[in-house]
Amino acid sequence: MSATLNLVLPDNINQKLEHIVAKHGTNKADFIIELLTHQFFDTEEADYDAWFREKVEAALHSTKPAIPHDEVVARVRHKLAARVQNAG
């Protein structure tokens, strides 16, 4: 799905944009989409990555006792079975 966006740019900004897209061999729409994607949407992934790395680092340095693998598997299987049962 896509949406149409009408954007009115001041002449000086439009001229700069035209120069940039010509230099990069693209068009205004693709350039703006790429800019928005890298500037805003990729930061969500970067924020998640940073959060995940912090959680892993904290877990690696945790003093809590480790949970044996078999127990983790049993817990996950139990939760999955409960979800399947509740869904049906």
PyMOL Python script that loads the backbone (N, CA, C, O; Angstrom):
from pymol import cmd

cmd.read_pdbstr("""\
ATOM      1  N   MET A   1       0.846  -1.175   0.000  1.00  0.00           N
ATOM      2  CA  MET A   1       0.000   0.000   0.000  1.00  0.00           C
ATOM      3  C   MET A   1       0.890   1.236   0.000  1.00  0.00           C
ATOM      4  O   MET A   1       1.931   1.267   0.656  1.00  0.00           O
ATOM      5  N   SER A   2       0.479   2.223  -0.722  1.00  0.00           N
ATOM      6  CA  SER A   2       1.241   3.468  -0.751  1.00  0.00           C
ATOM      7  C   SER A   2       0.281   4.635  -0.618  1.00  0.00           C
ATOM      8  O   SER A   2      -0.931   4.489  -0.777  1.00  0.00           O
ATOM      9  N   ALA A   3       0.839   5.777  -0.329  1.00  0.00           N
ATOM     10  CA  ALA A   3       0.044   6.992  -0.159  1.00  0.00           C
ATOM     11  C   ALA A   3       0.692   8.109  -0.966  1.00  0.00           C
ATOM     12  O   ALA A   3       1.898   8.095  -1.211  1.00  0.00           O
ATOM     13  N   THR A   4      -0.105   9.055  -1.367  1.00  0.00           N
ATOM     14  CA  THR A   4       0.383  10.212  -2.098  1.00  0.00           C
ATOM     15  C   THR A   4       0.580  11.357  -1.119  1.00  0.00           C
ATOM     16  O   THR A   4      -0.282  11.635  -0.286  1.00  0.00           O
ATOM     17  N   LEU A   5       1.716  12.011  -1.229  1.00  0.00           N
ATOM     18  CA  LEU A   5       2.031  13.145  -0.376  1.00  0.00           C
ATOM     19  C   LEU A   5       2.385  14.320  -1.281  1.00  0.00           C
ATOM     20  O   LEU A   5       3.324  14.236  -2.072  1.00  0.00           O
ATOM     21  N   ASN A   6       1.654  15.386  -1.170  1.00  0.00           N
ATOM     22  CA  ASN A   6       1.966  16.607  -1.907  1.00  0.00           C
ATOM     23  C   ASN A   6       2.771  17.503  -0.992  1.00  0.00           C
ATOM     24  O   ASN A   6       2.333  17.848   0.105  1.00  0.00           O
ATOM     25  N   LEU A   7       3.938  17.869  -1.447  1.00  0.00           N
ATOM     26  CA  LEU A   7       4.855  18.637  -0.624  1.00  0.00           C
ATOM     27  C   LEU A   7       5.220  19.930  -1.346  1.00  0.00           C
ATOM     28  O   LEU A   7       5.694  19.900  -2.481  1.00  0.00           O
ATOM     29  N   VAL A   8       5.001  21.050  -0.692  1.00  0.00           N
ATOM     30  CA  VAL A   8       5.357  22.348  -1.263  1.00  0.00           C
ATOM     31  C   VAL A   8       6.673  22.780  -0.618  1.00  0.00           C
ATOM     32  O   VAL A   8       6.760  22.958   0.597  1.00  0.00           O
ATOM     33  N   LEU A   9       7.676  22.941  -1.448  1.00  0.00           N
ATOM     34  CA  LEU A   9       8.998  23.328  -0.958  1.00  0.00           C
ATOM     35  C   LEU A   9       9.310  24.756  -1.358  1.00  0.00           C
ATOM     36  O   LEU A   9       8.951  25.176  -2.458  1.00  0.00           O
ATOM     37  N   PRO A  10       9.968  25.510  -0.496  1.00  0.00           N
ATOM     38  CA  PRO A  10      10.452  26.833  -0.907  1.00  0.00           C
ATOM     39  C   PRO A  10      11.429  26.661  -2.071  1.00  0.00           C
ATOM     40  O   PRO A  10      12.098  25.634  -2.181  1.00  0.00           O
ATOM     41  N   ASP A  11      11.502  27.654  -2.919  1.00  0.00           N
ATOM     42  CA  ASP A  11      12.344  27.563  -4.119  1.00  0.00           C
ATOM     43  C   ASP A  11      13.785  27.186  -3.806  1.00  0.00           C
ATOM     44  O   ASP A  11      14.375  26.354  -4.496  1.00  0.00           O
ATOM     45  N   ASN A  12      14.354  27.791  -2.771  1.00  0.00           N
ATOM     46  CA  ASN A  12      15.762  27.507  -2.471  1.00  0.00           C
ATOM     47  C   ASN A  12      15.969  26.050  -2.050  1.00  0.00           C
ATOM     48  O   ASN A  12      16.976  25.439  -2.406  1.00  0.00           O
ATOM     49  N   ILE A  13      15.032  25.499  -1.304  1.00  0.00           N
ATOM     50  CA  ILE A  13      15.126  24.094  -0.884  1.00  0.00           C
ATOM     51  C   ILE A  13      14.925  23.189  -2.103  1.00  0.00           C
ATOM     52  O   ILE A  13      15.638  22.198  -2.263  1.00  0.00           O
ATOM     53  N   ASN A  14      13.978  23.518  -2.943  1.00  0.00           N
ATOM     54  CA  ASN A  14      13.715  22.731  -4.145  1.00  0.00           C
ATOM     55  C   ASN A  14      14.944  22.701  -5.056  1.00  0.00           C
ATOM     56  O   ASN A  14      15.281  21.656  -5.613  1.00  0.00           O
ATOM     57  N   GLN A  15      15.608  23.841  -5.204  1.00  0.00           N
ATOM     58  CA  GLN A  15      16.806  23.892  -6.045  1.00  0.00           C
ATOM     59  C   GLN A  15      17.914  23.016  -5.463  1.00  0.00           C
ATOM     60  O   GLN A  15      18.593  22.297  -6.197  1.00  0.00           O
ATOM     61  N   LYS A  16      18.092  23.078  -4.161  1.00  0.00           N
ATOM     62  CA  LYS A  16      19.100  22.236  -3.514  1.00  0.00           C
ATOM     63  C   LYS A  16      18.757  20.758  -3.683  1.00  0.00           C
ATOM     64  O   LYS A  16      19.632  19.932  -3.942  1.00  0.00           O
ATOM     65  N   LEU A  17      17.477  20.439  -3.534  1.00  0.00           N
ATOM     66  CA  LEU A  17      17.035  19.057  -3.682  1.00  0.00           C
ATOM     67  C   LEU A  17      17.256  18.565  -5.109  1.00  0.00           C
ATOM     68  O   LEU A  17      17.703  17.438  -5.318  1.00  0.00           O
ATOM     69  N   GLU A  18      16.945  19.405  -6.080  1.00  0.00           N
ATOM     70  CA  GLU A  18      17.174  19.037  -7.483  1.00  0.00           C
ATOM     71  C   GLU A  18      18.654  18.774  -7.746  1.00  0.00           C
ATOM     72  O   GLU A  18      19.008  17.838  -8.462  1.00  0.00           O
ATOM     73  N   HIS A  19      19.502  19.594  -7.171  1.00  0.00           N
ATOM     74  CA  HIS A  19      20.953  19.409  -7.325  1.00  0.00           C
ATOM     75  C   HIS A  19      21.391  18.074  -6.700  1.00  0.00           C
ATOM     76  O   HIS A  19      22.176  17.337  -7.297  1.00  0.00           O
ATOM     77  N   ILE A  20      20.891  17.772  -5.518  1.00  0.00           N
ATOM     78  CA  ILE A  20      21.271  16.542  -4.817  1.00  0.00           C
ATOM     79  C   ILE A  20      20.803  15.302  -5.578  1.00  0.00           C
ATOM     80  O   ILE A  20      21.569  14.355  -5.756  1.00  0.00           O
ATOM     81  N   VAL A  21      19.547  15.309  -6.026  1.00  0.00           N
ATOM     82  CA  VAL A  21      19.043  14.107  -6.718  1.00  0.00           C
ATOM     83  C   VAL A  21      19.749  13.914  -8.062  1.00  0.00           C
ATOM     84  O   VAL A  21      19.974  12.781  -8.486  1.00  0.00           O
ATOM     85  N   ALA A  22      20.095  15.006  -8.727  1.00  0.00           N
ATOM     86  CA  ALA A  22      20.840  14.881  -9.983  1.00  0.00           C
ATOM     87  C   ALA A  22      22.221  14.286  -9.720  1.00  0.00           C
ATOM     88  O   ALA A  22      22.708  13.454 -10.484  1.00  0.00           O
ATOM     89  N   LYS A  23      22.833  14.718  -8.645  1.00  0.00           N
ATOM     90  CA  LYS A  23      24.164  14.227  -8.273  1.00  0.00           C
ATOM     91  C   LYS A  23      24.130  12.738  -7.934  1.00  0.00           C
ATOM     92  O   LYS A  23      25.077  12.008  -8.229  1.00  0.00           O
ATOM     93  N   HIS A  24      23.032  12.289  -7.310  1.00  0.00           N
ATOM     94  CA  HIS A  24      22.914  10.894  -6.881  1.00  0.00           C
ATOM     95  C   HIS A  24      22.184  10.018  -7.899  1.00  0.00           C
ATOM     96  O   HIS A  24      22.018   8.818  -7.681  1.00  0.00           O
ATOM     97  N   GLY A  25      21.751  10.612  -9.004  1.00  0.00           N
ATOM     98  CA  GLY A  25      21.098   9.849 -10.051  1.00  0.00           C
ATOM     99  C   GLY A  25      19.770   9.242  -9.637  1.00  0.00           C
ATOM    100  O   GLY A  25      19.466   8.101  -9.985  1.00  0.00           O
ATOM    101  N   THR A  26      18.994   9.990  -8.908  1.00  0.00           N
ATOM    102  CA  THR A  26      17.695   9.508  -8.453  1.00  0.00           C
ATOM    103  C   THR A  26      16.651  10.591  -8.709  1.00  0.00           C
ATOM    104  O   THR A  26      16.931  11.578  -9.389  1.00  0.00           O
ATOM    105  N   ASN A  27      15.466  10.410  -8.172  1.00  0.00           N
ATOM    106  CA  ASN A  27      14.443  11.453  -8.299  1.00  0.00           C
ATOM    107  C   ASN A  27      14.049  11.923  -6.896  1.00  0.00           C
ATOM    108  O   ASN A  27      14.433  11.320  -5.894  1.00  0.00           O
ATOM    109  N   LYS A  28      13.286  12.997  -6.847  1.00  0.00           N
ATOM    110  CA  LYS A  28      12.942  13.599  -5.549  1.00  0.00           C
ATOM    111  C   LYS A  28      12.182  12.632  -4.649  1.00  0.00           C
ATOM    112  O   LYS A  28      12.491  12.506  -3.464  1.00  0.00           O
ATOM    113  N   ALA A  29      11.193  11.953  -5.210  1.00  0.00           N
ATOM    114  CA  ALA A  29      10.365  11.064  -4.395  1.00  0.00           C
ATOM    115  C   ALA A  29      11.207   9.950  -3.779  1.00  0.00           C
ATOM    116  O   ALA A  29      11.125   9.698  -2.577  1.00  0.00           O
ATOM    117  N   ASP A  30      12.018   9.281  -4.604  1.00  0.00           N
ATOM    118  CA  ASP A  30      12.850   8.193  -4.089  1.00  0.00           C
ATOM    119  C   ASP A  30      13.864   8.701  -3.067  1.00  0.00           C
ATOM    120  O   ASP A  30      14.131   8.039  -2.065  1.00  0.00           O
ATOM    121  N   PHE A  31      14.418   9.867  -3.328  1.00  0.00           N
ATOM    122  CA  PHE A  31      15.392  10.434  -2.395  1.00  0.00           C
ATOM    123  C   PHE A  31      14.746  10.728  -1.044  1.00  0.00           C
ATOM    124  O   PHE A  31      15.327  10.427  -0.002  1.00  0.00           O
ATOM    125  N   ILE A  32      13.556  11.311  -1.054  1.00  0.00           N
ATOM    126  CA  ILE A  32      12.868  11.643   0.199  1.00  0.00           C
ATOM    127  C   ILE A  32      12.465  10.368   0.946  1.00  0.00           C
ATOM    128  O   ILE A  32      12.575  10.303   2.170  1.00  0.00           O
ATOM    129  N   ILE A  33      12.000   9.362   0.210  1.00  0.00           N
ATOM    130  CA  ILE A  33      11.657   8.080   0.852  1.00  0.00           C
ATOM    131  C   ILE A  33      12.890   7.477   1.509  1.00  0.00           C
ATOM    132  O   ILE A  33      12.827   7.015   2.649  1.00  0.00           O
ATOM    133  N   GLU A  34      14.004   7.480   0.798  1.00  0.00           N
ATOM    134  CA  GLU A  34      15.256   6.932   1.341  1.00  0.00           C
ATOM    135  C   GLU A  34      15.711   7.727   2.570  1.00  0.00           C
ATOM    136  O   GLU A  34      16.138   7.153   3.572  1.00  0.00           O
ATOM    137  N   LEU A  35      15.612   9.043   2.476  1.00  0.00           N
ATOM    138  CA  LEU A  35      15.994   9.906   3.588  1.00  0.00           C
ATOM    139  C   LEU A  35      15.142   9.615   4.825  1.00  0.00           C
ATOM    140  O   LEU A  35      15.673   9.451   5.924  1.00  0.00           O
ATOM    141  N   LEU A  36      13.833   9.553   4.645  1.00  0.00           N
ATOM    142  CA  LEU A  36      12.935   9.281   5.771  1.00  0.00           C
ATOM    143  C   LEU A  36      13.209   7.908   6.366  1.00  0.00           C
ATOM    144  O   LEU A  36      13.230   7.739   7.585  1.00  0.00           O
ATOM    145  N   THR A  37      13.416   6.943   5.506  1.00  0.00           N
ATOM    146  CA  THR A  37      13.667   5.583   5.976  1.00  0.00           C
ATOM    147  C   THR A  37      14.908   5.530   6.844  1.00  0.00           C
ATOM    148  O   THR A  37      14.878   4.979   7.944  1.00  0.00           O
ATOM    149  N   HIS A  38      15.993   6.096   6.360  1.00  0.00           N
ATOM    150  CA  HIS A  38      17.241   6.040   7.120  1.00  0.00           C
ATOM    151  C   HIS A  38      17.230   6.949   8.343  1.00  0.00           C
ATOM    152  O   HIS A  38      17.800   6.611   9.380  1.00  0.00           O
ATOM    153  N   GLN A  39      16.591   8.080   8.222  1.00  0.00           N
ATOM    154  CA  GLN A  39      16.612   9.046   9.313  1.00  0.00           C
ATOM    155  C   GLN A  39      15.709   8.643  10.471  1.00  0.00           C
ATOM    156  O   GLN A  39      16.077   8.815  11.633  1.00  0.00           O
ATOM    157  N   PHE A  40      14.533   8.110  10.164  1.00  0.00           N
ATOM    158  CA  PHE A  40      13.553   7.871  11.213  1.00  0.00           C
ATOM    159  C   PHE A  40      13.265   6.401  11.462  1.00  0.00           C
ATOM    160  O   PHE A  40      13.259   5.960  12.612  1.00  0.00           O
ATOM    161  N   PHE A  41      13.029   5.643  10.416  1.00  0.00           N
ATOM    162  CA  PHE A  41      12.565   4.281  10.614  1.00  0.00           C
ATOM    163  C   PHE A  41      13.687   3.335  11.007  1.00  0.00           C
ATOM    164  O   PHE A  41      13.462   2.408  11.785  1.00  0.00           O
ATOM    165  N   ASP A  42      14.882   3.548  10.489  1.00  0.00           N
ATOM    166  CA  ASP A  42      16.005   2.698  10.877  1.00  0.00           C
ATOM    167  C   ASP A  42      16.378   2.907  12.335  1.00  0.00           C
ATOM    168  O   ASP A  42      16.956   2.017  12.959  1.00  0.00           O
ATOM    169  N   THR A  43      16.052   4.081  12.892  1.00  0.00           N
ATOM    170  CA  THR A  43      16.384   4.335  14.288  1.00  0.00           C
ATOM    171  C   THR A  43      15.567   3.434  15.218  1.00  0.00           C
ATOM    172  O   THR A  43      16.021   3.091  16.309  1.00  0.00           O
ATOM    173  N   GLU A  44      14.353   3.051  14.782  1.00  0.00           N
ATOM    174  CA  GLU A  44      13.568   2.127  15.597  1.00  0.00           C
ATOM    175  C   GLU A  44      14.297   0.796  15.716  1.00  0.00           C
ATOM    176  O   GLU A  44      14.352   0.209  16.796  1.00  0.00           O
ATOM    177  N   GLU A  45      14.857   0.321  14.609  1.00  0.00           N
ATOM    178  CA  GLU A  45      15.616  -0.919  14.630  1.00  0.00           C
ATOM    179  C   GLU A  45      16.869  -0.757  15.487  1.00  0.00           C
ATOM    180  O   GLU A  45      17.230  -1.656  16.246  1.00  0.00           O
ATOM    181  N   ALA A  46      17.521   0.382  15.361  1.00  0.00           N
ATOM    182  CA  ALA A  46      18.724   0.632  16.151  1.00  0.00           C
ATOM    183  C   ALA A  46      18.381   0.711  17.632  1.00  0.00           C
ATOM    184  O   ALA A  46      19.132   0.209  18.468  1.00  0.00           O
ATOM    185  N   ASP A  47      17.250   1.337  17.968  1.00  0.00           N
ATOM    186  CA  ASP A  47      16.826   1.418  19.359  1.00  0.00           C
ATOM    187  C   ASP A  47      16.547   0.028  19.910  1.00  0.00           C
ATOM    188  O   ASP A  47      16.942  -0.286  21.033  1.00  0.00           O
ATOM    189  N   TYR A  48      15.867  -0.812  19.125  1.00  0.00           N
ATOM    190  CA  TYR A  48      15.581  -2.177  19.561  1.00  0.00           C
ATOM    191  C   TYR A  48      16.873  -2.950  19.735  1.00  0.00           C
ATOM    192  O   TYR A  48      17.037  -3.674  20.717  1.00  0.00           O
ATOM    193  N   ASP A  49      17.796  -2.800  18.785  1.00  0.00           N
ATOM    194  CA  ASP A  49      19.075  -3.503  18.859  1.00  0.00           C
ATOM    195  C   ASP A  49      19.829  -3.108  20.122  1.00  0.00           C
ATOM    196  O   ASP A  49      20.385  -3.966  20.808  1.00  0.00           O
ATOM    197  N   ALA A  50      19.849  -1.826  20.427  1.00  0.00           N
ATOM    198  CA  ALA A  50      20.534  -1.356  21.642  1.00  0.00           C
ATOM    199  C   ALA A  50      19.858  -1.917  22.885  1.00  0.00           C
ATOM    200  O   ALA A  50      20.535  -2.353  23.816  1.00  0.00           O
ATOM    201  N   TRP A  51      18.520  -1.911  22.907  1.00  0.00           N
ATOM    202  CA  TRP A  51      17.777  -2.450  24.042  1.00  0.00           C
ATOM    203  C   TRP A  51      18.097  -3.936  24.215  1.00  0.00           C
ATOM    204  O   TRP A  51      18.362  -4.395  25.326  1.00  0.00           O
ATOM    205  N   PHE A  52      18.072  -4.685  23.105  1.00  0.00           N
ATOM    206  CA  PHE A  52      18.328  -6.121  23.157  1.00  0.00           C
ATOM    207  C   PHE A  52      19.745  -6.402  23.668  1.00  0.00           C
ATOM    208  O   PHE A  52      19.952  -7.284  24.501  1.00  0.00           O
ATOM    209  N   ARG A  53      20.708  -5.645  23.160  1.00  0.00           N
ATOM    210  CA  ARG A  53      22.095  -5.848  23.602  1.00  0.00           C
ATOM    211  C   ARG A  53      22.254  -5.555  25.096  1.00  0.00           C
ATOM    212  O   ARG A  53      23.000  -6.246  25.789  1.00  0.00           O
ATOM    213  N   GLU A  54      21.554  -4.530  25.588  1.00  0.00           N
ATOM    214  CA  GLU A  54      21.600  -4.228  27.020  1.00  0.00           C
ATOM    215  C   GLU A  54      21.041  -5.384  27.837  1.00  0.00           C
ATOM    216  O   GLU A  54      21.600  -5.753  28.870  1.00  0.00           O
ATOM    217  N   LYS A  55      19.919  -5.962  27.362  1.00  0.00           N
ATOM    218  CA  LYS A  55      19.307  -7.092  28.070  1.00  0.00           C
ATOM    219  C   LYS A  55      20.244  -8.292  28.093  1.00  0.00           C
ATOM    220  O   LYS A  55      20.388  -8.949  29.124  1.00  0.00           O
ATOM    221  N   VAL A  56      20.877  -8.582  26.967  1.00  0.00           N
ATOM    222  CA  VAL A  56      21.803  -9.714  26.902  1.00  0.00           C
ATOM    223  C   VAL A  56      22.994  -9.473  27.820  1.00  0.00           C
ATOM    224  O   VAL A  56      23.414 -10.367  28.555  1.00  0.00           O
ATOM    225  N   GLU A  57      23.529  -8.267  27.772  1.00  0.00           N
ATOM    226  CA  GLU A  57      24.681  -7.944  28.631  1.00  0.00           C
ATOM    227  C   GLU A  57      24.313  -8.069  30.108  1.00  0.00           C
ATOM    228  O   GLU A  57      25.089  -8.601  30.901  1.00  0.00           O
ATOM    229  N   ALA A  58      23.141  -7.584  30.472  1.00  0.00           N
ATOM    230  CA  ALA A  58      22.691  -7.686  31.861  1.00  0.00           C
ATOM    231  C   ALA A  58      22.514  -9.148  32.260  1.00  0.00           C
ATOM    232  O   ALA A  58      22.875  -9.540  33.370  1.00  0.00           O
ATOM    233  N   ALA A  59      21.964  -9.945  31.365  1.00  0.00           N
ATOM    234  CA  ALA A  59      21.766 -11.370  31.663  1.00  0.00           C
ATOM    235  C   ALA A  59      23.103 -12.078  31.829  1.00  0.00           C
ATOM    236  O   ALA A  59      23.245 -12.938  32.699  1.00  0.00           O
ATOM    237  N   LEU A  60      24.076 -11.729  31.010  1.00  0.00           N
ATOM    238  CA  LEU A  60      25.394 -12.361  31.112  1.00  0.00           C
ATOM    239  C   LEU A  60      26.084 -12.040  32.432  1.00  0.00           C
ATOM    240  O   LEU A  60      26.877 -12.838  32.932  1.00  0.00           O
ATOM    241  N   HIS A  61      25.784 -10.876  32.993  1.00  0.00           N
ATOM    242  CA  HIS A  61      26.416 -10.463  34.248  1.00  0.00           C
ATOM    243  C   HIS A  61      25.502 -10.659  35.461  1.00  0.00           C
ATOM    244  O   HIS A  61      25.822 -10.216  36.565  1.00  0.00           O
ATOM    245  N   SER A  62      24.378 -11.315  35.251  1.00  0.00           N
ATOM    246  CA  SER A  62      23.417 -11.515  36.330  1.00  0.00           C
ATOM    247  C   SER A  62      23.957 -12.498  37.372  1.00  0.00           C
ATOM    248  O   SER A  62      24.681 -13.440  37.051  1.00  0.00           O
ATOM    249  N   THR A  63      23.585 -12.250  38.611  1.00  0.00           N
ATOM    250  CA  THR A  63      23.976 -13.172  39.684  1.00  0.00           C
ATOM    251  C   THR A  63      22.848 -14.152  40.019  1.00  0.00           C
ATOM    252  O   THR A  63      22.992 -14.991  40.908  1.00  0.00           O
ATOM    253  N   LYS A  64      21.735 -14.041  39.306  1.00  0.00           N
ATOM    254  CA  LYS A  64      20.639 -14.989  39.513  1.00  0.00           C
ATOM    255  C   LYS A  64      21.085 -16.377  39.072  1.00  0.00           C
ATOM    256  O   LYS A  64      21.891 -16.511  38.151  1.00  0.00           O
ATOM    257  N   PRO A  65      20.565 -17.400  39.722  1.00  0.00           N
ATOM    258  CA  PRO A  65      20.938 -18.762  39.297  1.00  0.00           C
ATOM    259  C   PRO A  65      20.408 -19.058  37.896  1.00  0.00           C
ATOM    260  O   PRO A  65      19.318 -18.622  37.526  1.00  0.00           O
ATOM    261  N   ALA A  66      21.186 -19.797  37.132  1.00  0.00           N
ATOM    262  CA  ALA A  66      20.789 -20.153  35.766  1.00  0.00           C
ATOM    263  C   ALA A  66      19.640 -21.159  35.816  1.00  0.00           C
ATOM    264  O   ALA A  66      19.532 -21.949  36.753  1.00  0.00           O
ATOM    265  N   ILE A  67      18.792 -21.117  34.803  1.00  0.00           N
ATOM    266  CA  ILE A  67      17.703 -22.081  34.682  1.00  0.00           C
ATOM    267  C   ILE A  67      18.173 -23.147  33.696  1.00  0.00           C
ATOM    268  O   ILE A  67      18.573 -22.822  32.578  1.00  0.00           O
ATOM    269  N   PRO A  68      18.129 -24.408  34.099  1.00  0.00           N
ATOM    270  CA  PRO A  68      18.580 -25.471  33.190  1.00  0.00           C
ATOM    271  C   PRO A  68      17.767 -25.490  31.900  1.00  0.00           C
ATOM    272  O   PRO A  68      16.575 -25.183  31.895  1.00  0.00           O
ATOM    273  N   HIS A  69      18.421 -25.849  30.826  1.00  0.00           N
ATOM    274  CA  HIS A  69      17.812 -25.868  29.499  1.00  0.00           C
ATOM    275  C   HIS A  69      16.521 -26.674  29.472  1.00  0.00           C
ATOM    276  O   HIS A  69      15.516 -26.217  28.928  1.00  0.00           O
ATOM    277  N   ASP A  70      16.540 -27.859  30.051  1.00  0.00           N
ATOM    278  CA  ASP A  70      15.357 -28.725  30.043  1.00  0.00           C
ATOM    279  C   ASP A  70      14.167 -28.055  30.724  1.00  0.00           C
ATOM    280  O   ASP A  70      13.028 -28.223  30.290  1.00  0.00           O
ATOM    281  N   GLU A  71      14.424 -27.305  31.777  1.00  0.00           N
ATOM    282  CA  GLU A  71      13.346 -26.618  32.479  1.00  0.00           C
ATOM    283  C   GLU A  71      12.774 -25.486  31.618  1.00  0.00           C
ATOM    284  O   GLU A  71      11.561 -25.278  31.593  1.00  0.00           O
ATOM    285  N   VAL A  72      13.636 -24.763  30.919  1.00  0.00           N
ATOM    286  CA  VAL A  72      13.175 -23.690  30.031  1.00  0.00           C
ATOM    287  C   VAL A  72      12.304 -24.282  28.922  1.00  0.00           C
ATOM    288  O   VAL A  72      11.239 -23.747  28.611  1.00  0.00           O
ATOM    289  N   VAL A  73      12.760 -25.385  28.329  1.00  0.00           N
ATOM    290  CA  VAL A  73      11.996 -26.035  27.268  1.00  0.00           C
ATOM    291  C   VAL A  73      10.636 -26.482  27.790  1.00  0.00           C
ATOM    292  O   VAL A  73       9.623 -26.299  27.115  1.00  0.00           O
ATOM    293  N   ALA A  74      10.605 -27.058  28.970  1.00  0.00           N
ATOM    294  CA  ALA A  74       9.342 -27.511  29.561  1.00  0.00           C
ATOM    295  C   ALA A  74       8.397 -26.334  29.795  1.00  0.00           C
ATOM    296  O   ALA A  74       7.200 -26.442  29.528  1.00  0.00           O
ATOM    297  N   ARG A  75       8.915 -25.224  30.284  1.00  0.00           N
ATOM    298  CA  ARG A  75       8.079 -24.036  30.513  1.00  0.00           C
ATOM    299  C   ARG A  75       7.492 -23.505  29.208  1.00  0.00           C
ATOM    300  O   ARG A  75       6.307 -23.176  29.140  1.00  0.00           O
ATOM    301  N   VAL A  76       8.330 -23.423  28.172  1.00  0.00           N
ATOM    302  CA  VAL A  76       7.873 -22.912  26.879  1.00  0.00           C
ATOM    303  C   VAL A  76       6.818 -23.843  26.292  1.00  0.00           C
ATOM    304  O   VAL A  76       5.800 -23.380  25.777  1.00  0.00           O
ATOM    305  N   ARG A  77       7.053 -25.145  26.365  1.00  0.00           N
ATOM    306  CA  ARG A  77       6.070 -26.103  25.846  1.00  0.00           C
ATOM    307  C   ARG A  77       4.742 -25.978  26.579  1.00  0.00           C
ATOM    308  O   ARG A  77       3.676 -26.059  25.969  1.00  0.00           O
ATOM    309  N   HIS A  78       4.812 -25.784  27.877  1.00  0.00           N
ATOM    310  CA  HIS A  78       3.598 -25.631  28.676  1.00  0.00           C
ATOM    311  C   HIS A  78       2.828 -24.373  28.242  1.00  0.00           C
ATOM    312  O   HIS A  78       1.610 -24.418  28.064  1.00  0.00           O
ATOM    313  N   LYS A  79       3.535 -23.267  28.074  1.00  0.00           N
ATOM    314  CA  LYS A  79       2.887 -22.016  27.647  1.00  0.00           C
ATOM    315  C   LYS A  79       2.299 -22.144  26.251  1.00  0.00           C
ATOM    316  O   LYS A  79       1.192 -21.668  25.998  1.00  0.00           O
ATOM    317  N   LEU A  80       3.027 -22.782  25.347  1.00  0.00           N
ATOM    318  CA  LEU A  80       2.525 -22.967  23.982  1.00  0.00           C
ATOM    319  C   LEU A  80       1.271 -23.851  23.971  1.00  0.00           C
ATOM    320  O   LEU A  80       0.303 -23.568  23.264  1.00  0.00           O
ATOM    321  N   ALA A  81       1.307 -24.912  24.757  1.00  0.00           N
ATOM    322  CA  ALA A  81       0.139 -25.809  24.823  1.00  0.00           C
ATOM    323  C   ALA A  81      -1.069 -25.066  25.348  1.00  0.00           C
ATOM    324  O   ALA A  81      -2.180 -25.259  24.856  1.00  0.00           O
ATOM    325  N   ALA A  82      -0.864 -24.211  26.349  1.00  0.00           N
ATOM    326  CA  ALA A  82      -1.981 -23.435  26.911  1.00  0.00           C
ATOM    327  C   ALA A  82      -2.540 -22.468  25.856  1.00  0.00           C
ATOM    328  O   ALA A  82      -3.754 -22.291  25.761  1.00  0.00           O
ATOM    329  N   ARG A  83      -1.673 -21.856  25.079  1.00  0.00           N
ATOM    330  CA  ARG A  83      -2.150 -20.934  24.029  1.00  0.00           C
ATOM    331  C   ARG A  83      -2.930 -21.677  22.955  1.00  0.00           C
ATOM    332  O   ARG A  83      -3.963 -21.198  22.488  1.00  0.00           O
ATOM    333  N   VAL A  84      -2.438 -22.847  22.563  1.00  0.00           N
ATOM    334  CA  VAL A  84      -3.130 -23.636  21.550  1.00  0.00           C
ATOM    335  C   VAL A  84      -4.505 -24.050  22.072  1.00  0.00           C
ATOM    336  O   VAL A  84      -5.500 -23.987  21.350  1.00  0.00           O
ATOM    337  N   GLN A  85      -4.546 -24.468  23.319  1.00  0.00           N
ATOM    338  CA  GLN A  85      -5.807 -24.907  23.915  1.00  0.00           C
ATOM    339  C   GLN A  85      -6.797 -23.738  24.016  1.00  0.00           C
ATOM    340  O   GLN A  85      -7.988 -23.909  23.757  1.00  0.00           O
ATOM    341  N   ASN A  86      -6.305 -22.559  24.391  1.00  0.00           N
ATOM    342  CA  ASN A  86      -7.176 -21.382  24.527  1.00  0.00           C
ATOM    343  C   ASN A  86      -7.625 -20.846  23.166  1.00  0.00           C
ATOM    344  O   ASN A  86      -8.695 -20.247  23.056  1.00  0.00           O
ATOM    345  N   ALA A  87      -6.811 -21.060  22.133  1.00  0.00           N
ATOM    346  CA  ALA A  87      -7.148 -20.564  20.805  1.00  0.00           C
ATOM    347  C   ALA A  87      -8.224 -21.414  20.141  1.00  0.00           C
ATOM    348  O   ALA A  87      -8.989 -20.910  19.319  1.00  0.00           O
ATOM    349  N   GLY A  88      -8.292 -22.687  20.484  1.00  0.00           N
ATOM    350  CA  GLY A  88      -9.219 -23.612  19.810  1.00  0.00           C
ATOM    351  C   GLY A  88     -10.482 -23.723  20.502  1.00  0.00           C
ATOM    352  O   GLY A  88     -11.364 -24.460  20.062  1.00  0.00           O
TER     353      GLY A  88
END
""", "prot")
cmd.dss("prot")
cmd.show_as("cartoon", "prot")
cmd.util.cbc("prot")
cmd.orient("prot")
